[in-house]
Amino acid sequence: MKEHLIKRFGEHRVSEIPVKENEVPLLILDLELKSPVTVIVTNGLRTYKMPVDEKWKGREYNELYFCLPSYWEWEDTDNASMNWVFYWIQRLSKFVVENKTWFGHGHTMPCGKDLNPLSPSMKQNHFMLSDPLFLEEEMLPILLVDKEIHFLSIIPLFKDEFDYKQSRGTFKFMQKLANSSITEKLDDYRGSALKRSWRLKR
């Protein structure tokens, strides 16, 4: 897959990140967009064929990614406000394989049993997987000889957002995110997509 991403973005924008033994390989994409971002993407989850529901046929092979803003110093691996992305992309990748389950657009999960905030600066405690939003054009599927590889972004959610999504459904929640200009691009400073509507009701 690395070769395909190099063709798409250029060799100088794609590099590998050292990982521990038995961890999923990772790539770093430095994308000079109108708003530059760094993408951390798995490079091996696609070897697992997910047992998808019938309506998701053709989406059996996925890679996961986080989209980091330009101010994010991901190289600072000792910084708890930065390094959590590496822990969670590995944990989510291992979870889907070890439990022989599947991931798709709209799937949600808690950030551990204790629902602790992701970091000192990121107070969200749930995740949602989504088709690319901010990177809709950049993270198009990659067609290999025998499979089509799709990319699922990891979006941190607040508890109220998770509850709304679970009760109202993925489509309505995605509208909430769009109305608040919230995408997969991480933002240490964003609030809940629901707070504006709550204020209007008061």
C-alpha positions as semicolon CSV with decimal commas, in nm:
position;residue;x (nm);y (nm);z (nm)
1;M;0,000;0,000;0,000
2;K;0,289;0,235;0,068
3;E;0,376;0,239;-0,301
4;H;0,021;0,341;-0,392
5;L;0,025;0,625;-0,141
6;I;0,362;0,741;-0,273
7;K;0,212;0,755;-0,624
8;R;-0,081;0,953;-0,486
9;F;0,108;1,203;-0,269
10;G;0,477;1,183;-0,359
11;E;0,762;0,995;-0,193
12;H;0,860;1,291;0,026
13;R;0,515;1,288;0,189
14;V;0,503;0,920;0,292
15;S;0,720;0,761;0,559
16;E;0,714;0,470;0,802
17;I;0,696;0,490;1,181
18;P;0,886;0,236;1,392
19;V;0,649;0,014;1,590
20;K;0,695;-0,258;1,849
21;E;0,693;-0,628;1,767
22;N;0,343;-0,762;1,691
23;E;0,204;-0,413;1,634
24;V;0,036;-0,308;1,311
25;P;0,280;-0,116;1,085
26;L;0,209;0,256;1,058
27;L;0,269;0,521;0,795
28;I;0,288;0,898;0,831
29;L;0,145;1,115;0,553
30;D;0,242;1,483;0,551
31;L;-0,023;1,649;0,338
32;E;0,025;2,009;0,230
33;L;-0,339;2,102;0,188
34;K;-0,497;2,446;0,230
35;S;-0,485;2,349;0,596
36;P;-0,180;2,116;0,630
37;V;-0,233;1,793;0,822
38;T;-0,042;1,484;0,926
39;V;-0,212;1,149;0,885
40;I;-0,122;0,843;1,092
41;V;-0,254;0,540;0,904
42;T;-0,226;0,167;0,959
43;N;-0,037;-0,027;0,694
44;G;-0,135;-0,388;0,751
45;L;-0,485;-0,410;0,894
46;R;-0,598;-0,489;0,540
47;T;-0,454;-0,840;0,572
48;Y;-0,757;-0,919;0,789
49;K;-1,078;-0,983;0,592
50;M;-1,361;-0,842;0,799
51;P;-1,685;-1,044;0,818
52;V;-1,906;-0,754;0,708
53;D;-2,285;-0,745;0,691
54;E;-2,442;-0,813;0,353
55;K;-2,504;-0,444;0,278
56;W;-2,133;-0,374;0,332
57;K;-2,007;-0,627;0,078
58;G;-1,697;-0,485;-0,086
59;R;-1,587;-0,316;0,238
60;E;-1,411;-0,615;0,393
61;Y;-1,065;-0,458;0,386
62;N;-0,988;-0,144;0,582
63;E;-0,709;0,067;0,723
64;L;-0,762;0,311;1,011
65;Y;-0,627;0,663;1,042
66;F;-0,606;0,970;1,262
67;C;-0,589;1,315;1,102
68;L;-0,367;1,551;1,304
69;P;-0,366;1,932;1,275
70;S;-0,052;2,124;1,186
71;Y;0,009;2,233;1,549
72;W;0,017;1,871;1,670
73;E;0,372;1,765;1,766
74;W;0,328;1,391;1,721
75;E;0,703;1,330;1,749
76;D;0,683;1,425;2,117
77;T;0,616;1,069;2,226
78;D;0,647;1,152;2,596
79;N;0,368;1,408;2,578
80;A;0,037;1,263;2,704
81;S;-0,151;1,518;2,497
82;M;0,005;1,378;2,180
83;N;0,102;1,012;2,220
84;W;-0,244;0,868;2,282
85;V;-0,313;0,841;1,909
86;F;-0,049;0,569;1,873
87;Y;-0,187;0,369;2,163
88;W;-0,544;0,383;2,037
89;I;-0,482;0,312;1,670
90;Q;-0,299;-0,002;1,776
91;R;-0,563;-0,100;2,031
92;L;-0,850;-0,059;1,785
93;S;-0,664;-0,256;1,518
94;K;-0,594;-0,542;1,757
95;F;-0,951;-0,539;1,888
96;V;-1,115;-0,596;1,551
97;V;-0,879;-0,881;1,460
98;E;-0,870;-1,057;1,796
99;N;-1,248;-1,047;1,829
100;K;-1,299;-1,156;1,467
101;T;-1,542;-0,871;1,415
102;W;-1,565;-0,583;1,169
103;F;-1,549;-0,206;1,155
104;G;-1,761;0,016;0,934
105;H;-1,881;0,374;0,897
106;G;-2,074;0,483;1,206
107;H;-1,938;0,222;1,445
108;T;-1,878;0,362;1,794
109;M;-1,688;0,239;2,097
110;P;-1,587;0,367;2,443
111;C;-1,229;0,465;2,522
112;G;-1,185;0,189;2,778
113;K;-1,411;0,069;3,059
114;D;-1,347;0,369;3,284
115;L;-1,437;0,625;3,014
116;N;-1,142;0,843;3,101
117;P;-1,066;1,145;2,877
118;L;-0,825;1,070;2,595
119;S;-0,565;1,316;2,720
120;P;-0,521;1,626;2,937
121;S;-0,635;1,837;2,640
122;M;-0,880;1,600;2,468
123;K;-1,177;1,543;2,698
124;Q;-1,362;1,305;2,465
125;N;-1,404;0,947;2,587
126;H;-1,560;0,765;2,292
127;F;-1,465;0,703;1,929
128;M;-1,664;0,685;1,610
129;L;-1,532;0,540;1,286
130;S;-1,623;0,732;0,974
131;D;-1,563;0,738;0,604
132;P;-1,325;1,025;0,522
133;L;-1,477;1,372;0,562
134;F;-1,203;1,637;0,568
135;L;-0,986;1,400;0,360
136;E;-1,265;1,276;0,135
137;E;-1,059;1,320;-0,183
138;E;-0,717;1,235;-0,040
139;M;-0,817;0,908;0,129
140;L;-1,007;0,747;-0,155
141;P;-0,996;0,365;-0,163
142;I;-0,691;0,191;-0,307
143;L;-0,758;-0,084;-0,558
144;L;-0,513;-0,374;-0,540
145;V;-0,513;-0,682;-0,762
146;D;-0,743;-0,887;-0,540
147;K;-0,904;-0,636;-0,303
148;E;-1,018;-0,279;-0,253
149;I;-0,874;-0,108;0,055
150;H;-1,094;0,151;0,226
151;F;-0,989;0,404;0,487
152;L;-1,184;0,465;0,806
153;S;-1,110;0,775;1,011
154;I;-1,119;0,772;1,392
155;I;-1,319;1,060;1,539
156;P;-1,316;1,126;1,916
157;L;-1,663;1,189;2,064
158;F;-1,791;1,343;2,384
159;K;-2,031;1,135;2,593
160;D;-2,331;1,348;2,494
161;E;-2,241;1,308;2,126
162;F;-2,215;0,933;2,169
163;D;-2,556;0,920;2,341
164;Y;-2,715;1,131;2,067
165;K;-2,567;0,915;1,794
166;Q;-2,687;0,597;1,962
167;S;-3,040;0,729;2,009
168;R;-3,088;0,926;1,686
169;G;-2,874;0,728;1,445
170;T;-2,565;0,782;1,234
171;F;-2,726;0,995;0,962
172;K;-2,868;1,257;1,198
173;F;-2,549;1,266;1,402
174;M;-2,338;1,318;1,091
175;Q;-2,561;1,615;1,011
176;K;-2,485;1,755;1,357
177;L;-2,113;1,722;1,292
178;A;-2,144;1,886;0,951
179;N;-2,346;2,176;1,093
180;S;-2,066;2,238;1,343
181;S;-1,789;2,191;1,080
182;I;-1,654;1,894;1,274
183;T;-1,459;1,634;1,078
184;E;-1,198;1,369;1,153
185;K;-0,932;1,641;1,184
186;L;-0,842;1,641;1,554
187;D;-0,902;1,961;1,744
188;D;-0,794;2,002;2,107
189;Y;-1,022;2,300;2,142
190;R;-1,352;2,184;1,995
191;G;-1,667;2,157;2,202
192;S;-1,960;1,921;2,167
193;A;-2,156;1,938;1,843
194;L;-2,472;1,946;2,055
195;K;-2,407;2,241;2,281
196;R;-2,526;2,502;2,033
197;S;-2,866;2,335;2,004
198;W;-2,891;2,306;2,381
199;R;-2,832;2,678;2,420
200;L;-3,107;2,756;2,173
201;K;-3,356;2,554;2,377
202;R;-3,296;2,753;2,695
